[in-house]
C-alpha cells in the first residue's frame, strides 16, 4: 500500500505518456497510408481552341479522365500511348463545337463528346468519366502574336 501511495503520480504520468504515444503512432500510420494512395484522375491534356463559328473568343481548359481504380496503371499506360490521337480528335471536335455548348456552366455536352473521343481511342472501358478543370473564356485580343496570354 505504501508503494502505491508513493508512486501513483509517476505511474499516472507514465500511463498518460504511453497513451499519448500510442495515439500519435496510430494517427501517423493513417496519414502515411493516405499519402501513398494514387489518384484515379489522369491528365489527358490541356486544350486551347477557337470555335470556327465564333472567332472573337478563345477557350482553354484541362481534361482529365477518371479511371477504374483497380485498373489505374493500365488506364495510364493506354492514355499515354494514345495521347496524341485523343488530342487530335478532341481538338477537331472542339473547333466545330456548337456555341450553345460553350455557354453551359456544367459543360454536359462537351464532356459527353470528349468522353466518346477518349473511349474510342482506348478501346477498353477503363474511363468512368471525364473532368474539365481550369476553364477559361478569353477574348482573342488577350493573346499576343505568338499565341501566349498577353499580360496587361
ChimeraX attribute file (.defattr): number of C-alpha atoms within 10 A of each C-alpha:
attribute: neighborCount
match mode: 1-to-1
recipient: residues
	/A:1	5
	/A:2	6
	/A:3	7
	/A:4	9
	/A:5	8
	/A:6	10
	/A:7	10
	/A:8	11
	/A:9	11
	/A:10	10
	/A:11	12
	/A:12	11
	/A:13	11
	/A:14	12
	/A:15	12
	/A:16	12
	/A:17	12
	/A:18	12
	/A:19	12
	/A:20	11
	/A:21	12
	/A:22	12
	/A:23	11
	/A:24	11
	/A:25	11
	/A:26	10
	/A:27	11
	/A:28	12
	/A:29	10
	/A:30	10
	/A:31	10
	/A:32	10
	/A:33	9
	/A:34	10
	/A:35	8
	/A:36	8
	/A:37	8
	/A:38	9
	/A:39	10
	/A:40	20
	/A:41	21
	/A:42	19
	/A:43	17
	/A:44	21
	/A:45	15
	/A:46	14
	/A:47	15
	/A:48	16
	/A:49	17
	/A:50	20
	/A:51	20
	/A:52	13
	/A:53	12
	/A:54	12
	/A:55	11
	/A:56	12
	/A:57	15
	/A:58	18
	/A:59	17
	/A:60	17
	/A:61	17
	/A:62	16
	/A:63	22
	/A:64	19
	/A:65	24
	/A:66	18
	/A:67	22
	/A:68	17
	/A:69	15
	/A:70	10
	/A:71	12
	/A:72	18
	/A:73	13
	/A:74	14
	/A:75	24
	/A:76	18
	/A:77	12
	/A:78	15
	/A:79	22
	/A:80	14
	/A:81	13
	/A:82	14
	/A:83	17
	/A:84	13
	/A:85	14
	/A:86	21
	/A:87	19
	/A:88	12
	/A:89	15
	/A:90	20
	/A:91	18
	/A:92	12
	/A:93	16
	/A:94	22
	/A:95	15
	/A:96	14
	/A:97	18
	/A:98	16
	/A:99	13
	/A:100	9
	/A:101	14
	/A:102	17
	/A:103	9
	/A:104	11
	/A:105	8
	/A:106	11
	/A:107	14
	/A:108	11
	/A:109	15
	/A:110	20
	/A:111	17
	/A:112	12
	/A:113	15
	/A:114	24
	/A:115	19
	/A:116	14
	/A:117	18
	/A:118	26
	/A:119	16
	/A:120	13
	/A:121	16
	/A:122	18
	/A:123	9
	/A:124	12
	/A:125	12
	/A:126	22
	/A:127	23
	/A:128	14
	/A:129	18
	/A:130	23
	/A:131	18
	/A:132	17
	/A:133	12
	/A:134	9
	/A:135	14
	/A:136	11
	/A:137	14
	/A:138	15
	/A:139	11
	/A:140	15
	/A:141	12
	/A:142	14
	/A:143	14
	/A:144	11
	/A:145	8
	/A:146	7
	/A:147	10
	/A:148	9
	/A:149	13
	/A:150	11
	/A:151	7
	/A:152	4
